[in-house]
Amino acid sequence: MKVLGIILYLSGLVMSIVKPPIERLACMVVPSGEVCTGVNPIILSIELGLILLGSMLLAQCSKEKLGWMAVSTGVGIAIIGGYSGLSSLVLLGAVLGSMGLVVYKLRR
């Protein structure tokens, strides 16, 4: 189960690096040259689902299940948010990882 969890977790990270959930939209602001972008919710949910499922399978093998799951999920979400430029995902990952560290230390 641990190997399957590692494979799922890493596949979610690799997918977020290769194909971020941000895509160009068909509009362009002509004077400034900015391109409109949007979030693809299907790709984002697949990437987050792989991260969550992988961290759940990884956490089944440890004593401090909730803390480890929160830390690994938070780090994965922060990496996805960092590569795609979504600051809200980076903040969510940082908060989730911090809470996981607190739970991990309290249960130990």
PyMOL commands that set and color helices and strands:
alter all, ss='L'
color gray80, all
select helices_A, chain A and resi 2-18+41-59+65-84+87-107
alter helices_A, ss='H'
color red, helices_A
select strands_A, chain A and resi 22-29+34-39
alter strands_A, ss='S'
color yellow, strands_A
deselect
rebuild
show_as cartoon
